[in-house]
């Protein structure tokens, strides 16, 4: 009964067809990781036929579904355990097994179901080969404030939101399809600095044909690569005449319209509750964001 109810798209955030594909895709890596874990625990290879021993309280399909429901609504693990009739630790163990597999899937490419983008270099190579103009933007998610007297406590204080946040960079194409999510850094770090730590300067040099639309937070990239990166124009001075101000407003509106697809991508990601406000441990946020973005990219790739 729990599997039937929780497999509904309202609970998992994806269609049942996509759910089936995800289960088939993850079962191989999960079995390999599980066998490696058991082998390490035993200290030797298995000595009896595969399938021997006690069965899992949660079969693999239920593990995937439970993880998706938690990613979708950030439910307490104990609450989900009640529906499945298992202990809370069983659900927690399932999430820790499936979430890394989802995060490592990469991002779907429109029209190429077998190709997935996993790194920023993959995105630039894909954009150079297909002529896609990239849209780049940063997004922030509020997190719990670190405890007092801990090193790096101020690193999460966002200057823009005045909250403790984690900052993530999102890249999409002109149709609002997720191509990459990464450069996950504490909220105090500037948008452009976070992206530069991923080596984006070198990628623009290696792929001079790749172009991108960015917001004012990446104006330094537009200055360094004027033929490739387009940022909003600077506001005219107070002594500017009406013609100059009107031209600036029109240019700003045109550039904003060109960049709006990545804003829609951010909105799709934040339809999942953990990315609205993360209440879990910060060391698990990276996996959670990447897993959600990977699932969203599967849906947007078929537009």
C-alpha positions in Angstrom: 0.0 0.0 0.0 2.8 2.4 0.9 4.6 1.7 -2.4 1.4 2.3 -4.4 0.7 5.6 -2.7 4.2 7.0 -2.6 5.0 6.1 -6.2 2.4 8.7 -7.3 4.0 11.7 -9.1 2.7 14.0 -6.4 4.9 12.2 -3.9 8.0 11.5 -5.9 8.0 14.6 -8.1 8.5 12.6 -11.2 6.3 10.5 -13.4 5.9 6.8 -12.9 7.6 6.2 -16.3 10.6 8.2 -15.2 10.5 6.5 -11.8 10.8 3.1 -13.6 13.8 4.3 -15.6 15.5 5.7 -12.5 15.1 2.3 -10.7 16.5 0.4 -13.6 19.4 2.8 -13.9 20.4 2.7 -10.2 19.9 -1.0 -9.5 23.3 -2.0 -11.0 25.4 0.6 -9.1 23.5 -0.2 -5.9 24.1 -3.9 -6.2 27.7 -3.4 -6.9 28.1 -1.0 -3.9 26.1 -3.4 -1.6 28.3 -6.4 -2.6 31.4 -4.4 -2.0 30.1 -3.3 1.4 29.3 -6.9 2.4 32.6 -8.2 1.2 34.5 -5.6 3.2 32.5 -6.4 6.3 33.1 -10.2 5.9 36.7 -9.8 5.0 36.4 -12.3 2.1 34.3 -13.1 -0.9 30.8 -14.7 -0.4 30.9 -18.4 0.4 27.3 -19.3 -0.5 25.0 -18.6 -3.4 23.8 -15.1 -4.1 20.4 -14.5 -2.4 21.2 -16.4 0.7 20.7 -14.9 4.1 17.9 -12.6 5.5 15.9 -10.4 3.1 16.0 -6.6 3.1 13.2 -5.1 5.1 12.9 -2.5 2.3 13.4 -3.8 -1.2 15.4 -1.7 -3.6 12.3 -0.2 -5.3 10.9 0.9 -1.9 14.3 2.4 -1.0 14.3 4.5 -4.1 10.7 5.6 -3.6 11.3 6.5 0.1 14.4 8.6 -0.9 12.4 10.5 -3.5 9.6 11.3 -1.1 12.1 12.6 1.4 13.8 14.7 -1.3 10.4 16.0 -2.4 8.9 17.0 1.0 11.8 16.7 3.5 9.7 14.4 5.6 11.1 13.1 8.9 12.5 9.6 8.4 10.5 8.3 11.4 7.2 9.5 9.8 8.0 7.5 6.6 9.1 4.5 8.6 5.6 4.3 10.1 4.0 3.8 6.6 6.5 1.1 5.6 6.3 -0.6 9.0 10.1 -0.5 9.6 12.4 1.2 12.0 13.5 4.8 11.4 17.1 3.7 11.0 16.1 1.5 8.1 14.7 4.5 6.2 17.8 6.6 7.1 20.1 3.8 5.8 18.1 3.6 2.5 18.4 7.4 2.0 22.2 7.3 2.6 22.5 4.5 0.0 20.3 6.0 -2.8 21.0 9.7 -2.5 24.6 9.5 -3.6 23.6 7.4 -6.6 21.1 10.0 -7.6 23.6 12.8 -7.1 26.2 11.0 -9.3 23.8 10.6 -12.3 24.6 13.9 -14.0 22.3 15.9 -16.1 20.2 15.0 -19.1 20.9 16.4 -22.6 17.9 17.2 -24.8 17.6 14.6 -27.6 20.5 12.5 -26.4 19.2 10.1 -23.7 22.5 8.2 -23.4 24.6 11.3 -22.8 24.8 13.0 -19.4 26.7 16.1 -18.3 28.6 15.7 -15.0 31.2 18.5 -15.0 31.5 22.1 -16.0 33.9 21.0 -18.7 31.2 18.6 -20.1 28.8 21.6 -20.3 31.2 23.7 -22.3 32.1 20.9 -24.6 28.4 20.3 -25.3 27.7 24.0 -25.8 30.6 24.3 -28.2 29.5 21.3 -30.2 25.8 22.2 -30.4 26.0 26.1 -30.4 23.9 26.4 -27.3 24.1 29.8 -25.5 24.4 29.2 -21.8 22.5 31.0 -19.0 24.3 31.2 -15.7 22.9 32.2 -12.3 23.5 31.7 -8.6 20.9 30.6 -6.1 20.9 30.5 -2.3 19.2 28.2 0.2 18.8 29.0 3.8 20.5 26.6 6.2 20.9 26.3 10.0 23.4 28.7 11.6 26.5 26.8 12.8 27.0 26.5 16.5 28.9 29.2 18.4 32.7 29.1 18.6 33.0 26.9 15.6 35.5 27.7 12.8 34.0 29.2 9.7 30.8 30.2 11.4 30.7 33.5 9.5 31.3 31.8 6.1 27.6 31.0 5.7 26.3 34.5 6.3 25.1 35.8 2.9 25.6 39.5 2.3 22.6 39.7 0.1 20.0 37.8 2.1 21.4 38.5 5.5 20.9 34.9 6.4 23.0 31.7 6.8 22.9 30.2 3.3 24.6 27.8 0.9 25.2 29.2 -2.6 24.9 27.1 -5.8 25.5 27.9 -9.4 23.0 26.7 -12.0 23.5 26.6 -15.8 20.7 26.2 -18.4 20.1 26.6 -22.1 17.8 29.1 -23.8 14.8 26.7 -23.3 15.2 26.6 -19.5 16.6 23.1 -19.4 19.0 22.2 -16.6 22.5 21.5 -18.0 24.5 21.7 -14.8 24.4 22.5 -11.1 27.5 22.8 -9.0 30.0 25.1 -7.4 28.2 24.7 -4.1 29.9 27.0 -1.6 29.1 28.9 1.7 26.7 31.8 1.2 29.3 34.5 2.1 31.3 33.7 -1.1 30.6 35.9 -4.1 28.8 34.3 -7.1 31.6 34.9 -9.5 34.3 33.7 -7.0 32.4 30.4 -6.5 32.2 29.8 -10.2 35.9 30.7 -10.8 36.9 28.0 -8.3 35.5 25.6 -10.8 37.9 26.8 -13.5 35.4 28.7 -15.7 38.1 31.2 -16.9 40.1 28.4 -18.4 37.0 26.9 -20.1 36.1 30.2 -21.7 39.7 30.3 -23.1 39.5 26.7 -24.4 36.1 27.2 -25.9 36.1 30.7 -27.5 32.9 30.0 -29.4 30.8 29.4 -26.2 28.6 32.4 -25.2 26.7 33.0 -22.0 24.1 35.3 -20.5 24.7 36.3 -16.8 23.4 38.7 -14.2 25.2 41.6 -12.5 27.0 39.3 -10.1 29.2 38.0 -12.9 30.0 41.3 -14.5 33.7 40.6 -14.0 33.4 37.6 -16.4 31.8 39.9 -18.9 34.7 42.3 -18.5 37.3 39.5 -19.0 35.5 37.9 -21.9 33.5 40.7 -23.6 32.9 38.7 -26.8 31.5 35.6 -24.9 29.8 36.8 -21.7 26.9 39.3 -21.7 26.0 41.0 -18.4 23.4 43.8 -17.7 24.7 47.2 -18.7 25.8 49.6 -15.9 23.4 52.2 -14.7 24.1 55.7 -16.1 25.3 58.4 -13.8 23.0 60.9 -12.2 23.9 63.5 -14.8 22.8 61.3 -17.7 20.2 62.6 -20.1 16.8 61.0 -20.7 17.9 59.4 -24.0 20.8 57.6 -22.3 18.6 56.4 -19.4 15.9 55.1 -21.9 18.6 53.3 -23.9 19.9 51.7 -20.7 16.5 50.5 -19.6 15.8 49.0 -23.0 19.2 47.2 -23.0 18.7 46.0 -19.5 15.2 44.6 -20.3 16.5 42.8 -23.4 19.4 41.2 -21.5 17.0 40.2 -18.6 14.6 38.6 -21.1 17.5 36.6 -22.5 18.6 35.3 -19.1 15.2 34.6 -17.7 15.2 30.8 -18.6 17.7 30.1 -15.8 15.5 31.8 -13.3 12.7 29.4 -14.3 15.1 26.6 -13.7 15.8 27.8 -10.2 12.1 28.0 -9.6 11.7 24.3 -10.7 14.4 23.2 -8.4 12.9 25.1 -5.4 9.6 23.4 -5.9 11.3 20.6 -3.9 11.1 21.4 -0.2 14.7 20.9 0.8 15.9 23.6 -1.5 13.5 26.1 -0.1 15.0 25.8 3.4 17.5 23.1 4.3 17.0 21.8 7.9 19.4 18.8 7.7 23.1 18.5 8.2 25.0 20.8 5.9 27.4 18.0 4.8 24.5 16.3 3.0 23.2 19.4 1.2 25.5 19.0 -1.8 24.2 15.5 -2.5 20.6 16.6 -2.0 20.9 19.5 -4.4 22.6 17.5 -7.1 20.1 14.6 -6.8 17.1 17.0 -7.2 18.7 18.9 -10.1 19.4 15.6 -11.8 15.8 14.5 -11.5 14.5 17.8 -12.7 16.9 17.7 -15.7 15.3 14.4 -16.8 11.9 16.1 -17.0 13.1 19.3 -18.7 15.2 17.5 -21.3 12.1 16.2 -23.0 10.6 19.7 -23.7 
